[in-house]
Amino acid sequence: MRHISHWIGGKPWSGEAARRGDVYNPATGQVTGTVDFAGRGEVAAAAAAAAAALPGWRETSLVKRASVMFAFRELLLWVPKTYATWADALGSRSVRSSGSASAGPVLARPEVG
């Protein structure tokens, strides 16, 4: 089974989560892995890493920052379309006619413990 953890400060987090949740295959509903839920400590570490990265980001040219943000936007727009196509090809009934995905179990939900 696959385990998904946090990515903080540009590297995988090496701690042990107090809480975890199941990851589901949206086409079958089967559990395919686990995901760590972030507690206060993990959120604080991520916020500190983001604050430490801010000076470098601030010094990056506006053109480069805009390029990075648009690339991120395109990735966010690509993932649901790709998932919907994949799920539809597998015959999943969790894909609505609009092309957006909707599975029985929650696919992803941000949580802070």
matplotlib code that plots the C-alpha trace (Angstrom):
import matplotlib.pyplot as plt

x = [0.0, 1.1, 1.7, 1.4, 3.0, 3.8, 6.3, 7.7, 10.6, 11.3, 11.7, 9.7, 8.6, 10.3, 8.0, 5.3, 1.7, -0.7, -3.5, -3.9, -6.6, -7.4, -6.8, -9.4, -9.4, -12.3, -13.2, -13.5, -13.9, -11.0, -8.5, -5.1, -3.0, -2.9, -2.3, -0.9, -3.1, -1.3, -1.3, -0.4, 3.3, 3.3, 1.3, 3.7, 6.7, 5.1, 4.3, 7.9, 9.3, 7.0, 8.1, 11.8, 11.2, 9.5, 12.7, 13.9, 10.5, 10.2, 13.6, 12.4, 11.3, 7.6, 7.7, 9.2, 6.7, 3.8, 5.2, 5.4, 1.9, 0.3, 2.1, 0.6, -2.8, -2.5, -1.6, -4.6, -6.9, -5.3, -5.7, -9.5, -9.9, -7.3, -9.0, -12.4, -11.2, -9.5, -12.4, -14.8, -12.6, -12.8, -16.6, -16.8, -20.2, -18.6, -18.0, -20.8, -21.7, -19.9, -16.6, -15.9, -15.1, -17.2, -16.5, -18.4, -15.5, -13.8, -10.9, -9.0, -9.8, -7.4, -7.4, -5.6, -5.7]
y = [0.0, 3.5, 6.0, 9.8, 12.2, 15.9, 17.9, 20.7, 23.0, 21.4, 17.9, 14.9, 15.2, 12.5, 12.7, 10.3, 11.6, 11.3, 10.7, 9.1, 8.5, 6.0, 6.8, 5.4, 4.3, 6.4, 3.9, 0.9, 2.4, 0.2, 1.5, 1.9, 3.6, 6.0, 9.7, 11.6, 14.3, 17.4, 18.4, 21.8, 21.0, 20.1, 23.2, 25.4, 23.8, 24.3, 28.0, 28.5, 27.0, 29.3, 32.3, 31.4, 31.0, 34.4, 36.6, 34.5, 34.5, 38.3, 38.7, 36.6, 38.7, 39.4, 37.7, 34.5, 34.5, 34.9, 32.1, 29.8, 30.7, 30.2, 26.8, 25.8, 27.0, 24.8, 21.8, 22.4, 22.6, 19.6, 17.1, 17.0, 16.7, 13.9, 12.1, 12.5, 11.1, 8.2, 7.3, 7.6, 5.2, 2.7, 2.9, 4.7, 6.0, 8.7, 11.0, 13.5, 14.7, 18.0, 16.0, 16.6, 13.7, 12.8, 9.6, 8.1, 8.4, 11.8, 12.0, 14.7, 17.0, 19.4, 18.8, 20.2, 18.1]
z = [0.0, -0.8, 2.0, 1.4, 3.8, 4.0, 1.9, 4.0, 3.2, -0.1, 1.2, 2.5, 6.1, 8.3, 11.4, 12.6, 12.2, 15.1, 12.7, 9.3, 6.8, 4.0, 0.3, -2.0, -5.6, -6.9, -9.5, -7.2, -3.7, -2.5, 0.0, -1.9, 0.8, 3.7, 4.1, 7.1, 8.6, 9.7, 13.3, 14.8, 14.7, 11.0, 10.1, 12.2, 10.4, 7.0, 7.8, 9.1, 5.9, 3.8, 5.8, 5.3, 1.5, 1.2, 0.8, -2.1, -3.7, -3.2, -5.0, -8.0, -11.0, -11.5, -14.9, -13.3, -10.4, -12.8, -15.0, -11.9, -10.8, -14.3, -14.6, -11.2, -12.3, -15.5, -13.4, -11.1, -14.1, -15.8, -12.9, -12.7, -16.5, -16.6, -13.7, -15.3, -18.6, -16.8, -14.6, -17.6, -19.5, -16.7, -16.7, -13.3, -12.5, -10.4, -13.3, -13.9, -17.4, -16.7, -16.6, -13.0, -10.7, -7.7, -5.8, -2.8, -0.4, 0.1, -2.3, -0.6, 2.3, 4.1, 7.8, 10.8, 14.0]

ax = plt.figure().add_subplot(projection="3d")
ax.plot(x, y, z, "-o")
ax.set_aspect("equal")
plt.show()
